[in-house]
Amino acid sequence: MFKSLKAMNLQEEQSQESHPPDFAAVFAEYEQPIYNYLLRMTQNQAEAEDLTQETFIRVHRSLSNFRGESSLSTWLYRIATNVSLDHFRRRATQQAKVALPLEEAKPDGKWVDETPASPEQLVAQSEMSACVERFIQRLPASYRTVLVLHDLQGLKNREIAEILDISLSTVKIRLHRARNKLRESLDAGCDTTHDKRNVLVCEPKPENGEGNGR
């Protein structure tokens, strides 16, 4: 009898484990983080709201097929990333521009540790001026995605690799190159300082000799 009860309990546990998560609970927990991510990707509140809605429409359609092969958050960020990249491709087509390809870099076997140095260290601030965010927005989509996921959303490299379905080495390379490109852009276009709250503040440099008193 006890064996029979134990078997029934085990079957119930397995049934509960295989049951998909409740959509309302998933939406309540992840709607704000996903919106924040998409806002940082687009720098446009209306676009971020639309893409968040599209993300959770896709989540609702696919949630019954979620089997826990990756973490729920990884799965959600993967959907949100695909939604945002689809959006950028559509926008690029509408503007009759060639979309930037997602570069699949090959690791050379040598990699420096990923400890960030200034000014990429500054990017990890949870708050930063709109000027700096605009420079992030100008990065190629493949670089912007890993930078936002890692430095702004706080995801680990392995999580990002799962989300983007790329190798860990490729994540490291893209992140390294994204930080370098951002550093170059900031150095060329901005004077960066910190305010009293230790938030990175960017003051655009004058163009064409403006502001030099001539």
PyMOL CGO cylinders between C-alpha atoms (Angstrom):
from pymol import cmd
from pymol.cgo import CYLINDER

trace = [
    CYLINDER, 0.00, 0.00, 0.00, 2.75, 2.43, 0.95, 0.3, 1, 1, 1, 1, 1, 1,
    CYLINDER, 2.75, 2.43, 0.95, 4.58, 1.57, -2.27, 0.3, 1, 1, 1, 1, 1, 1,
    CYLINDER, 4.58, 1.57, -2.27, 1.38, 2.25, -4.18, 0.3, 1, 1, 1, 1, 1, 1,
    CYLINDER, 1.38, 2.25, -4.18, 0.92, 5.65, -2.46, 0.3, 1, 1, 1, 1, 1, 1,
    CYLINDER, 0.92, 5.65, -2.46, 4.58, 6.47, -3.09, 0.3, 1, 1, 1, 1, 1, 1,
    CYLINDER, 4.58, 6.47, -3.09, 4.16, 5.65, -6.76, 0.3, 1, 1, 1, 1, 1, 1,
    CYLINDER, 4.16, 5.65, -6.76, 1.02, 7.83, -6.97, 0.3, 1, 1, 1, 1, 1, 1,
    CYLINDER, 1.02, 7.83, -6.97, 2.80, 10.73, -5.27, 0.3, 1, 1, 1, 1, 1, 1,
    CYLINDER, 2.80, 10.73, -5.27, 5.74, 10.36, -7.66, 0.3, 1, 1, 1, 1, 1, 1,
    CYLINDER, 5.74, 10.36, -7.66, 3.36, 10.43, -10.62, 0.3, 1, 1, 1, 1, 1, 1,
    CYLINDER, 3.36, 10.43, -10.62, 1.71, 13.60, -9.25, 0.3, 1, 1, 1, 1, 1, 1,
    CYLINDER, 1.71, 13.60, -9.25, 5.10, 15.28, -8.78, 0.3, 1, 1, 1, 1, 1, 1,
    CYLINDER, 5.10, 15.28, -8.78, 6.16, 14.37, -12.30, 0.3, 1, 1, 1, 1, 1, 1,
    CYLINDER, 6.16, 14.37, -12.30, 2.85, 15.66, -13.66, 0.3, 1, 1, 1, 1, 1, 1,
    CYLINDER, 2.85, 15.66, -13.66, 3.31, 18.95, -11.80, 0.3, 1, 1, 1, 1, 1, 1,
    CYLINDER, 3.31, 18.95, -11.80, 6.90, 19.27, -13.01, 0.3, 1, 1, 1, 1, 1, 1,
    CYLINDER, 6.90, 19.27, -13.01, 5.87, 18.77, -16.63, 0.3, 1, 1, 1, 1, 1, 1,
    CYLINDER, 5.87, 18.77, -16.63, 2.96, 21.22, -16.35, 0.3, 1, 1, 1, 1, 1, 1,
    CYLINDER, 2.96, 21.22, -16.35, 3.80, 24.51, -18.12, 0.3, 1, 1, 1, 1, 1, 1,
    CYLINDER, 3.80, 24.51, -18.12, 4.14, 27.65, -15.99, 0.3, 1, 1, 1, 1, 1, 1,
    CYLINDER, 4.14, 27.65, -15.99, 1.08, 29.83, -15.49, 0.3, 1, 1, 1, 1, 1, 1,
    CYLINDER, 1.08, 29.83, -15.49, 1.08, 32.68, -18.02, 0.3, 1, 1, 1, 1, 1, 1,
    CYLINDER, 1.08, 32.68, -18.02, -0.35, 35.25, -15.60, 0.3, 1, 1, 1, 1, 1, 1,
    CYLINDER, -0.35, 35.25, -15.60, 2.40, 34.49, -13.08, 0.3, 1, 1, 1, 1, 1, 1,
    CYLINDER, 2.40, 34.49, -13.08, 5.10, 34.65, -15.76, 0.3, 1, 1, 1, 1, 1, 1,
    CYLINDER, 5.10, 34.65, -15.76, 3.77, 37.96, -17.06, 0.3, 1, 1, 1, 1, 1, 1,
    CYLINDER, 3.77, 37.96, -17.06, 3.57, 39.46, -13.56, 0.3, 1, 1, 1, 1, 1, 1,
    CYLINDER, 3.57, 39.46, -13.56, 7.17, 38.52, -12.77, 0.3, 1, 1, 1, 1, 1, 1,
    CYLINDER, 7.17, 38.52, -12.77, 8.89, 39.26, -16.07, 0.3, 1, 1, 1, 1, 1, 1,
    CYLINDER, 8.89, 39.26, -16.07, 6.91, 42.00, -17.79, 0.3, 1, 1, 1, 1, 1, 1,
    CYLINDER, 6.91, 42.00, -17.79, 8.95, 44.84, -16.25, 0.3, 1, 1, 1, 1, 1, 1,
    CYLINDER, 8.95, 44.84, -16.25, 12.44, 43.29, -16.80, 0.3, 1, 1, 1, 1, 1, 1,
    CYLINDER, 12.44, 43.29, -16.80, 11.58, 42.44, -20.40, 0.3, 1, 1, 1, 1, 1, 1,
    CYLINDER, 11.58, 42.44, -20.40, 10.20, 45.95, -20.97, 0.3, 1, 1, 1, 1, 1, 1,
    CYLINDER, 10.20, 45.95, -20.97, 13.37, 47.48, -19.49, 0.3, 1, 1, 1, 1, 1, 1,
    CYLINDER, 13.37, 47.48, -19.49, 15.50, 45.32, -21.77, 0.3, 1, 1, 1, 1, 1, 1,
    CYLINDER, 15.50, 45.32, -21.77, 13.55, 46.27, -24.88, 0.3, 1, 1, 1, 1, 1, 1,
    CYLINDER, 13.55, 46.27, -24.88, 13.56, 49.95, -23.89, 0.3, 1, 1, 1, 1, 1, 1,
    CYLINDER, 13.56, 49.95, -23.89, 17.34, 49.84, -23.67, 0.3, 1, 1, 1, 1, 1, 1,
    CYLINDER, 17.34, 49.84, -23.67, 17.48, 48.11, -27.04, 0.3, 1, 1, 1, 1, 1, 1,
    CYLINDER, 17.48, 48.11, -27.04, 15.21, 50.59, -28.81, 0.3, 1, 1, 1, 1, 1, 1,
    CYLINDER, 15.21, 50.59, -28.81, 15.55, 53.82, -26.79, 0.3, 1, 1, 1, 1, 1, 1,
    CYLINDER, 15.55, 53.82, -26.79, 11.90, 54.42, -27.63, 0.3, 1, 1, 1, 1, 1, 1,
    CYLINDER, 11.90, 54.42, -27.63, 9.11, 53.99, -25.09, 0.3, 1, 1, 1, 1, 1, 1,
    CYLINDER, 9.11, 53.99, -25.09, 6.34, 53.33, -27.61, 0.3, 1, 1, 1, 1, 1, 1,
    CYLINDER, 6.34, 53.33, -27.61, 8.45, 50.79, -29.51, 0.3, 1, 1, 1, 1, 1, 1,
    CYLINDER, 8.45, 50.79, -29.51, 9.46, 49.07, -26.27, 0.3, 1, 1, 1, 1, 1, 1,
    CYLINDER, 9.46, 49.07, -26.27, 5.81, 48.79, -25.22, 0.3, 1, 1, 1, 1, 1, 1,
    CYLINDER, 5.81, 48.79, -25.22, 4.83, 47.33, -28.60, 0.3, 1, 1, 1, 1, 1, 1,
    CYLINDER, 4.83, 47.33, -28.60, 7.72, 44.86, -28.57, 0.3, 1, 1, 1, 1, 1, 1,
    CYLINDER, 7.72, 44.86, -28.57, 6.95, 43.83, -24.99, 0.3, 1, 1, 1, 1, 1, 1,
    CYLINDER, 6.95, 43.83, -24.99, 3.39, 43.12, -26.05, 0.3, 1, 1, 1, 1, 1, 1,
    CYLINDER, 3.39, 43.12, -26.05, 4.60, 41.12, -29.06, 0.3, 1, 1, 1, 1, 1, 1,
    CYLINDER, 4.60, 41.12, -29.06, 7.03, 39.21, -26.83, 0.3, 1, 1, 1, 1, 1, 1,
    CYLINDER, 7.03, 39.21, -26.83, 4.31, 38.09, -24.43, 0.3, 1, 1, 1, 1, 1, 1,
    CYLINDER, 4.31, 38.09, -24.43, 1.96, 37.24, -27.27, 0.3, 1, 1, 1, 1, 1, 1,
    CYLINDER, 1.96, 37.24, -27.27, 4.64, 34.82, -28.48, 0.3, 1, 1, 1, 1, 1, 1,
    CYLINDER, 4.64, 34.82, -28.48, 5.19, 33.61, -24.91, 0.3, 1, 1, 1, 1, 1, 1,
    CYLINDER, 5.19, 33.61, -24.91, 1.47, 32.92, -24.51, 0.3, 1, 1, 1, 1, 1, 1,
    CYLINDER, 1.47, 32.92, -24.51, 1.41, 30.95, -27.76, 0.3, 1, 1, 1, 1, 1, 1,
    CYLINDER, 1.41, 30.95, -27.76, 4.47, 28.87, -26.87, 0.3, 1, 1, 1, 1, 1, 1,
    CYLINDER, 4.47, 28.87, -26.87, 4.28, 28.49, -23.10, 0.3, 1, 1, 1, 1, 1, 1,
    CYLINDER, 4.28, 28.49, -23.10, 2.55, 25.12, -23.30, 0.3, 1, 1, 1, 1, 1, 1,
    CYLINDER, 2.55, 25.12, -23.30, 5.61, 23.82, -25.18, 0.3, 1, 1, 1, 1, 1, 1,
    CYLINDER, 5.61, 23.82, -25.18, 8.11, 25.04, -22.58, 0.3, 1, 1, 1, 1, 1, 1,
    CYLINDER, 8.11, 25.04, -22.58, 9.82, 21.96, -21.15, 0.3, 1, 1, 1, 1, 1, 1,
    CYLINDER, 9.82, 21.96, -21.15, 12.42, 23.54, -18.91, 0.3, 1, 1, 1, 1, 1, 1,
    CYLINDER, 12.42, 23.54, -18.91, 15.38, 22.63, -21.11, 0.3, 1, 1, 1, 1, 1, 1,
    CYLINDER, 15.38, 22.63, -21.11, 16.71, 26.11, -20.28, 0.3, 1, 1, 1, 1, 1, 1,
    CYLINDER, 16.71, 26.11, -20.28, 15.73, 28.43, -17.46, 0.3, 1, 1, 1, 1, 1, 1,
    CYLINDER, 15.73, 28.43, -17.46, 12.45, 30.31, -17.89, 0.3, 1, 1, 1, 1, 1, 1,
    CYLINDER, 12.45, 30.31, -17.89, 14.24, 33.68, -17.87, 0.3, 1, 1, 1, 1, 1, 1,
    CYLINDER, 14.24, 33.68, -17.87, 16.66, 32.53, -20.59, 0.3, 1, 1, 1, 1, 1, 1,
    CYLINDER, 16.66, 32.53, -20.59, 13.76, 31.35, -22.70, 0.3, 1, 1, 1, 1, 1, 1,
    CYLINDER, 13.76, 31.35, -22.70, 11.92, 34.66, -22.25, 0.3, 1, 1, 1, 1, 1, 1,
    CYLINDER, 11.92, 34.66, -22.25, 14.96, 36.78, -23.08, 0.3, 1, 1, 1, 1, 1, 1,
    CYLINDER, 14.96, 36.78, -23.08, 15.53, 34.66, -26.19, 0.3, 1, 1, 1, 1, 1, 1,
    CYLINDER, 15.53, 34.66, -26.19, 12.01, 35.44, -27.38, 0.3, 1, 1, 1, 1, 1, 1,
    CYLINDER, 12.01, 35.44, -27.38, 12.39, 39.14, -26.55, 0.3, 1, 1, 1, 1, 1, 1,
    CYLINDER, 12.39, 39.14, -26.55, 15.72, 39.27, -28.38, 0.3, 1, 1, 1, 1, 1, 1,
    CYLINDER, 15.72, 39.27, -28.38, 14.22, 37.65, -31.47, 0.3, 1, 1, 1, 1, 1, 1,
    CYLINDER, 14.22, 37.65, -31.47, 11.34, 40.13, -31.36, 0.3, 1, 1, 1, 1, 1, 1,
    CYLINDER, 11.34, 40.13, -31.36, 13.71, 43.09, -31.13, 0.3, 1, 1, 1, 1, 1, 1,
    CYLINDER, 13.71, 43.09, -31.13, 15.98, 41.82, -33.91, 0.3, 1, 1, 1, 1, 1, 1,
    CYLINDER, 15.98, 41.82, -33.91, 12.94, 41.23, -36.14, 0.3, 1, 1, 1, 1, 1, 1,
    CYLINDER, 12.94, 41.23, -36.14, 11.93, 44.83, -35.41, 0.3, 1, 1, 1, 1, 1, 1,
    CYLINDER, 11.93, 44.83, -35.41, 15.37, 46.20, -36.35, 0.3, 1, 1, 1, 1, 1, 1,
    CYLINDER, 15.37, 46.20, -36.35, 15.39, 44.19, -39.58, 0.3, 1, 1, 1, 1, 1, 1,
    CYLINDER, 15.39, 44.19, -39.58, 11.96, 45.53, -40.55, 0.3, 1, 1, 1, 1, 1, 1,
    CYLINDER, 11.96, 45.53, -40.55, 13.00, 49.08, -39.76, 0.3, 1, 1, 1, 1, 1, 1,
    CYLINDER, 13.00, 49.08, -39.76, 16.23, 48.72, -41.76, 0.3, 1, 1, 1, 1, 1, 1,
    CYLINDER, 16.23, 48.72, -41.76, 14.25, 47.39, -44.74, 0.3, 1, 1, 1, 1, 1, 1,
    CYLINDER, 14.25, 47.39, -44.74, 11.77, 50.24, -44.51, 0.3, 1, 1, 1, 1, 1, 1,
    CYLINDER, 11.77, 50.24, -44.51, 14.62, 52.72, -44.51, 0.3, 1, 1, 1, 1, 1, 1,
    CYLINDER, 14.62, 52.72, -44.51, 16.17, 50.97, -47.54, 0.3, 1, 1, 1, 1, 1, 1,
    CYLINDER, 16.17, 50.97, -47.54, 19.37, 50.28, -45.67, 0.3, 1, 1, 1, 1, 1, 1,
    CYLINDER, 19.37, 50.28, -45.67, 21.38, 47.12, -45.53, 0.3, 1, 1, 1, 1, 1, 1,
    CYLINDER, 21.38, 47.12, -45.53, 20.91, 45.44, -42.17, 0.3, 1, 1, 1, 1, 1, 1,
    CYLINDER, 20.91, 45.44, -42.17, 24.09, 44.85, -40.25, 0.3, 1, 1, 1, 1, 1, 1,
    CYLINDER, 24.09, 44.85, -40.25, 24.92, 41.12, -40.25, 0.3, 1, 1, 1, 1, 1, 1,
    CYLINDER, 24.92, 41.12, -40.25, 25.30, 39.26, -37.02, 0.3, 1, 1, 1, 1, 1, 1,
    CYLINDER, 25.30, 39.26, -37.02, 29.00, 38.53, -36.98, 0.3, 1, 1, 1, 1, 1, 1,
    CYLINDER, 29.00, 38.53, -36.98, 29.92, 35.03, -35.98, 0.3, 1, 1, 1, 1, 1, 1,
    CYLINDER, 29.92, 35.03, -35.98, 33.46, 35.48, -34.77, 0.3, 1, 1, 1, 1, 1, 1,
    CYLINDER, 33.46, 35.48, -34.77, 35.66, 32.45, -34.29, 0.3, 1, 1, 1, 1, 1, 1,
    CYLINDER, 35.66, 32.45, -34.29, 37.68, 32.22, -31.10, 0.3, 1, 1, 1, 1, 1, 1,
    CYLINDER, 37.68, 32.22, -31.10, 41.43, 32.21, -31.62, 0.3, 1, 1, 1, 1, 1, 1,
    CYLINDER, 41.43, 32.21, -31.62, 42.09, 30.20, -28.50, 0.3, 1, 1, 1, 1, 1, 1,
    CYLINDER, 42.09, 30.20, -28.50, 43.48, 33.20, -26.67, 0.3, 1, 1, 1, 1, 1, 1,
    CYLINDER, 43.48, 33.20, -26.67, 41.25, 35.28, -24.51, 0.3, 1, 1, 1, 1, 1, 1,
    CYLINDER, 41.25, 35.28, -24.51, 41.89, 37.94, -21.98, 0.3, 1, 1, 1, 1, 1, 1,
    CYLINDER, 41.89, 37.94, -21.98, 39.80, 37.80, -18.84, 0.3, 1, 1, 1, 1, 1, 1,
    CYLINDER, 39.80, 37.80, -18.84, 36.51, 39.64, -19.07, 0.3, 1, 1, 1, 1, 1, 1,
    CYLINDER, 36.51, 39.64, -19.07, 37.10, 42.05, -16.21, 0.3, 1, 1, 1, 1, 1, 1,
    CYLINDER, 37.10, 42.05, -16.21, 36.03, 45.40, -17.65, 0.3, 1, 1, 1, 1, 1, 1,
    CYLINDER, 36.03, 45.40, -17.65, 38.27, 48.42, -17.69, 0.3, 1, 1, 1, 1, 1, 1,
    CYLINDER, 38.27, 48.42, -17.69, 37.32, 52.09, -17.81, 0.3, 1, 1, 1, 1, 1, 1,
    CYLINDER, 37.32, 52.09, -17.81, 35.17, 53.40, -19.48, 0.3, 1, 1, 1, 1, 1, 1,
    CYLINDER, 35.17, 53.40, -19.48, 33.27, 50.16, -20.16, 0.3, 1, 1, 1, 1, 1, 1,
    CYLINDER, 33.27, 50.16, -20.16, 33.28, 49.74, -16.39, 0.3, 1, 1, 1, 1, 1, 1,
    CYLINDER, 33.28, 49.74, -16.39, 31.15, 52.84, -16.27, 0.3, 1, 1, 1, 1, 1, 1,
    CYLINDER, 31.15, 52.84, -16.27, 28.58, 51.36, -18.60, 0.3, 1, 1, 1, 1, 1, 1,
    CYLINDER, 28.58, 51.36, -18.60, 27.57, 48.90, -15.89, 0.3, 1, 1, 1, 1, 1, 1,
    CYLINDER, 27.57, 48.90, -15.89, 25.98, 51.76, -13.92, 0.3, 1, 1, 1, 1, 1, 1,
    CYLINDER, 25.98, 51.76, -13.92, 22.27, 51.14, -13.59, 0.3, 1, 1, 1, 1, 1, 1,
    CYLINDER, 22.27, 51.14, -13.59, 21.69, 54.77, -14.49, 0.3, 1, 1, 1, 1, 1, 1,
    CYLINDER, 21.69, 54.77, -14.49, 23.41, 56.79, -17.16, 0.3, 1, 1, 1, 1, 1, 1,
    CYLINDER, 23.41, 56.79, -17.16, 22.71, 59.85, -19.17, 0.3, 1, 1, 1, 1, 1, 1,
    CYLINDER, 22.71, 59.85, -19.17, 20.53, 59.72, -22.26, 0.3, 1, 1, 1, 1, 1, 1,
    CYLINDER, 20.53, 59.72, -22.26, 23.59, 60.73, -24.27, 0.3, 1, 1, 1, 1, 1, 1,
    CYLINDER, 23.59, 60.73, -24.27, 25.46, 57.52, -23.39, 0.3, 1, 1, 1, 1, 1, 1,
    CYLINDER, 25.46, 57.52, -23.39, 22.38, 55.42, -24.12, 0.3, 1, 1, 1, 1, 1, 1,
    CYLINDER, 22.38, 55.42, -24.12, 22.20, 57.02, -27.57, 0.3, 1, 1, 1, 1, 1, 1,
    CYLINDER, 22.20, 57.02, -27.57, 25.76, 55.89, -28.27, 0.3, 1, 1, 1, 1, 1, 1,
    CYLINDER, 25.76, 55.89, -28.27, 24.81, 52.35, -27.20, 0.3, 1, 1, 1, 1, 1, 1,
    CYLINDER, 24.81, 52.35, -27.20, 21.85, 52.53, -29.57, 0.3, 1, 1, 1, 1, 1, 1,
    CYLINDER, 21.85, 52.53, -29.57, 24.23, 53.26, -32.47, 0.3, 1, 1, 1, 1, 1, 1,
    CYLINDER, 24.23, 53.26, -32.47, 26.14, 50.00, -32.02, 0.3, 1, 1, 1, 1, 1, 1,
    CYLINDER, 26.14, 50.00, -32.02, 25.45, 47.18, -34.49, 0.3, 1, 1, 1, 1, 1, 1,
    CYLINDER, 25.45, 47.18, -34.49, 22.56, 45.04, -33.30, 0.3, 1, 1, 1, 1, 1, 1,
    CYLINDER, 22.56, 45.04, -33.30, 24.77, 42.04, -32.49, 0.3, 1, 1, 1, 1, 1, 1,
    CYLINDER, 24.77, 42.04, -32.49, 27.06, 44.14, -30.28, 0.3, 1, 1, 1, 1, 1, 1,
    CYLINDER, 27.06, 44.14, -30.28, 24.26, 46.15, -28.68, 0.3, 1, 1, 1, 1, 1, 1,
    CYLINDER, 24.26, 46.15, -28.68, 22.41, 42.96, -27.71, 0.3, 1, 1, 1, 1, 1, 1,
    CYLINDER, 22.41, 42.96, -27.71, 25.28, 41.39, -25.77, 0.3, 1, 1, 1, 1, 1, 1,
    CYLINDER, 25.28, 41.39, -25.77, 26.22, 44.72, -24.17, 0.3, 1, 1, 1, 1, 1, 1,
    CYLINDER, 26.22, 44.72, -24.17, 22.68, 45.39, -22.94, 0.3, 1, 1, 1, 1, 1, 1,
    CYLINDER, 22.68, 45.39, -22.94, 22.14, 41.82, -21.77, 0.3, 1, 1, 1, 1, 1, 1,
    CYLINDER, 22.14, 41.82, -21.77, 25.45, 41.67, -19.90, 0.3, 1, 1, 1, 1, 1, 1,
    CYLINDER, 25.45, 41.67, -19.90, 26.24, 45.17, -18.64, 0.3, 1, 1, 1, 1, 1, 1,
    CYLINDER, 26.24, 45.17, -18.64, 22.73, 46.56, -18.20, 0.3, 1, 1, 1, 1, 1, 1,
    CYLINDER, 22.73, 46.56, -18.20, 20.52, 43.52, -17.55, 0.3, 1, 1, 1, 1, 1, 1,
    CYLINDER, 20.52, 43.52, -17.55, 23.18, 41.71, -15.53, 0.3, 1, 1, 1, 1, 1, 1,
    CYLINDER, 23.18, 41.71, -15.53, 23.02, 38.35, -17.31, 0.3, 1, 1, 1, 1, 1, 1,
    CYLINDER, 23.02, 38.35, -17.31, 25.97, 35.97, -17.27, 0.3, 1, 1, 1, 1, 1, 1,
    CYLINDER, 25.97, 35.97, -17.27, 27.89, 35.07, -20.41, 0.3, 1, 1, 1, 1, 1, 1,
    CYLINDER, 27.89, 35.07, -20.41, 26.58, 31.50, -20.38, 0.3, 1, 1, 1, 1, 1, 1,
    CYLINDER, 26.58, 31.50, -20.38, 22.99, 32.77, -20.17, 0.3, 1, 1, 1, 1, 1, 1,
    CYLINDER, 22.99, 32.77, -20.17, 23.61, 35.11, -23.11, 0.3, 1, 1, 1, 1, 1, 1,
    CYLINDER, 23.61, 35.11, -23.11, 25.11, 32.25, -25.12, 0.3, 1, 1, 1, 1, 1, 1,
    CYLINDER, 25.11, 32.25, -25.12, 21.91, 30.25, -24.54, 0.3, 1, 1, 1, 1, 1, 1,
    CYLINDER, 21.91, 30.25, -24.54, 19.67, 33.21, -25.38, 0.3, 1, 1, 1, 1, 1, 1,
    CYLINDER, 19.67, 33.21, -25.38, 21.45, 34.00, -28.65, 0.3, 1, 1, 1, 1, 1, 1,
    CYLINDER, 21.45, 34.00, -28.65, 22.27, 30.37, -29.46, 0.3, 1, 1, 1, 1, 1, 1,
    CYLINDER, 22.27, 30.37, -29.46, 25.97, 31.15, -29.96, 0.3, 1, 1, 1, 1, 1, 1,
    CYLINDER, 25.97, 31.15, -29.96, 29.13, 29.87, -28.31, 0.3, 1, 1, 1, 1, 1, 1,
    CYLINDER, 29.13, 29.87, -28.31, 30.49, 31.24, -25.05, 0.3, 1, 1, 1, 1, 1, 1,
    CYLINDER, 30.49, 31.24, -25.05, 33.62, 32.40, -26.87, 0.3, 1, 1, 1, 1, 1, 1,
    CYLINDER, 33.62, 32.40, -26.87, 31.51, 34.35, -29.38, 0.3, 1, 1, 1, 1, 1, 1,
    CYLINDER, 31.51, 34.35, -29.38, 29.70, 36.09, -26.54, 0.3, 1, 1, 1, 1, 1, 1,
    CYLINDER, 29.70, 36.09, -26.54, 33.02, 37.15, -25.02, 0.3, 1, 1, 1, 1, 1, 1,
    CYLINDER, 33.02, 37.15, -25.02, 34.34, 38.39, -28.36, 0.3, 1, 1, 1, 1, 1, 1,
    CYLINDER, 34.34, 38.39, -28.36, 31.20, 40.36, -29.17, 0.3, 1, 1, 1, 1, 1, 1,
    CYLINDER, 31.20, 40.36, -29.17, 31.12, 41.88, -25.69, 0.3, 1, 1, 1, 1, 1, 1,
    CYLINDER, 31.12, 41.88, -25.69, 34.78, 42.86, -25.93, 0.3, 1, 1, 1, 1, 1, 1,
    CYLINDER, 34.78, 42.86, -25.93, 34.28, 44.44, -29.37, 0.3, 1, 1, 1, 1, 1, 1,
    CYLINDER, 34.28, 44.44, -29.37, 31.08, 46.18, -28.30, 0.3, 1, 1, 1, 1, 1, 1,
    CYLINDER, 31.08, 46.18, -28.30, 32.87, 47.80, -25.36, 0.3, 1, 1, 1, 1, 1, 1,
    CYLINDER, 32.87, 47.80, -25.36, 35.74, 48.87, -27.59, 0.3, 1, 1, 1, 1, 1, 1,
    CYLINDER, 35.74, 48.87, -27.59, 33.39, 50.41, -30.14, 0.3, 1, 1, 1, 1, 1, 1,
    CYLINDER, 33.39, 50.41, -30.14, 31.46, 52.18, -27.41, 0.3, 1, 1, 1, 1, 1, 1,
    CYLINDER, 31.46, 52.18, -27.41, 34.68, 53.48, -25.88, 0.3, 1, 1, 1, 1, 1, 1,
    CYLINDER, 34.68, 53.48, -25.88, 35.82, 54.81, -29.26, 0.3, 1, 1, 1, 1, 1, 1,
    CYLINDER, 35.82, 54.81, -29.26, 32.46, 56.50, -29.85, 0.3, 1, 1, 1, 1, 1, 1,
    CYLINDER, 32.46, 56.50, -29.85, 32.43, 58.08, -26.41, 0.3, 1, 1, 1, 1, 1, 1,
    CYLINDER, 32.43, 58.08, -26.41, 36.01, 59.28, -26.73, 0.3, 1, 1, 1, 1, 1, 1,
    CYLINDER, 36.01, 59.28, -26.73, 35.29, 60.80, -30.15, 0.3, 1, 1, 1, 1, 1, 1,
    CYLINDER, 35.29, 60.80, -30.15, 31.92, 62.35, -29.40, 0.3, 1, 1, 1, 1, 1, 1,
    CYLINDER, 31.92, 62.35, -29.40, 31.73, 63.00, -25.68, 0.3, 1, 1, 1, 1, 1, 1,
    CYLINDER, 31.73, 63.00, -25.68, 33.44, 64.35, -22.63, 0.3, 1, 1, 1, 1, 1, 1,
    CYLINDER, 33.44, 64.35, -22.63, 32.52, 61.84, -19.93, 0.3, 1, 1, 1, 1, 1, 1,
    CYLINDER, 32.52, 61.84, -19.93, 32.42, 62.61, -16.23, 0.3, 1, 1, 1, 1, 1, 1,
    CYLINDER, 32.42, 62.61, -16.23, 30.65, 61.38, -13.10, 0.3, 1, 1, 1, 1, 1, 1,
    CYLINDER, 30.65, 61.38, -13.10, 28.04, 63.34, -11.21, 0.3, 1, 1, 1, 1, 1, 1,
    CYLINDER, 28.04, 63.34, -11.21, 27.61, 63.36, -7.42, 0.3, 1, 1, 1, 1, 1, 1,
    CYLINDER, 27.61, 63.36, -7.42, 25.72, 60.04, -7.57, 0.3, 1, 1, 1, 1, 1, 1,
    CYLINDER, 25.72, 60.04, -7.57, 28.62, 58.42, -9.47, 0.3, 1, 1, 1, 1, 1, 1,
    CYLINDER, 28.62, 58.42, -9.47, 26.42, 58.20, -12.58, 0.3, 1, 1, 1, 1, 1, 1,
    CYLINDER, 26.42, 58.20, -12.58, 28.18, 58.41, -15.93, 0.3, 1, 1, 1, 1, 1, 1,
    CYLINDER, 28.18, 58.41, -15.93, 27.39, 61.74, -17.58, 0.3, 1, 1, 1, 1, 1, 1,
    CYLINDER, 27.39, 61.74, -17.58, 28.21, 62.48, -21.19, 0.3, 1, 1, 1, 1, 1, 1,
    CYLINDER, 28.21, 62.48, -21.19, 28.55, 65.98, -22.60, 0.3, 1, 1, 1, 1, 1, 1,
    CYLINDER, 28.55, 65.98, -22.60, 28.62, 66.00, -26.42, 0.3, 1, 1, 1, 1, 1, 1,
    CYLINDER, 28.62, 66.00, -26.42, 31.71, 67.67, -27.86, 0.3, 1, 1, 1, 1, 1, 1,
    CYLINDER, 31.71, 67.67, -27.86, 31.07, 70.75, -30.01, 0.3, 1, 1, 1, 1, 1, 1,
    CYLINDER, 31.07, 70.75, -30.01, 31.19, 70.15, -33.74, 0.3, 1, 1, 1, 1, 1, 1,
    CYLINDER, 31.19, 70.15, -33.74, 32.95, 72.22, -36.39, 0.3, 1, 1, 1, 1, 1, 1,
    CYLINDER, 32.95, 72.22, -36.39, 34.81, 74.33, -33.88, 0.3, 1, 1, 1, 1, 1, 1,
    CYLINDER, 34.81, 74.33, -33.88, 31.70, 75.44, -32.02, 0.3, 1, 1, 1, 1, 1, 1,
    CYLINDER, 31.70, 75.44, -32.02, 32.27, 76.59, -28.50, 0.3, 1, 1, 1, 1, 1, 1,
    CYLINDER, 32.27, 76.59, -28.50, 35.91, 77.57, -29.01, 0.3, 1, 1, 1, 1, 1, 1,
    CYLINDER, 35.91, 77.57, -29.01, 35.16, 81.29, -28.90, 0.3, 1, 1, 1, 1, 1, 1,
    CYLINDER, 35.16, 81.29, -28.90, 35.89, 81.93, -32.57, 0.3, 1, 1, 1, 1, 1, 1,
]
cmd.load_cgo(trace, "trace")
